[in-house]
């Protein structure tokens, strides 16, 4: 089963508790051997915690406005069942999630 992580939290803050918890989640998944990928948005590379993390599978997203994006539910295309986990109170409308 695939796991898709919504890394929008890295784009919404430069450093903080959310970033540190999210880093632990990504590192745990990396060690687990599960197939996962992360949705990332502009500004994520400015996050101090994100800069220290190892590279992982990223799907870059380019929204028109980060202010609006934080309130939108991301569109995720996946034909097989998957787990979706967001760092900022978002869900996906994909019925396979």
Phi, psi and omega in degrees: 000137179278154174236130177241123181254136177263103186273026184300334179302325178295331180276338184271345179216156179275326178194154178159182183299317179302316181298320183289320177294317181295323176301317179297321179295313181296317179297321178296317178296322180298320180282339186286336183087001178288153177278116181218160173215161183238136172272126181233149187238164179304142179095348181299324182289347176277346181289128185296324178288318181298325180299330183274351185280153176290163178289144177217177183289121185237137169248108182287136176242141180236083180285161177290324182213126178292330178299318179283320184302323182299338181258352180271149172274130184290143174275122180238123177262120177201128184271348180247159179302142181210163175260130177246130179224124182252151177269003185210062170052040179239154176232169174247151180270001179294123182293345179279350182286000000 
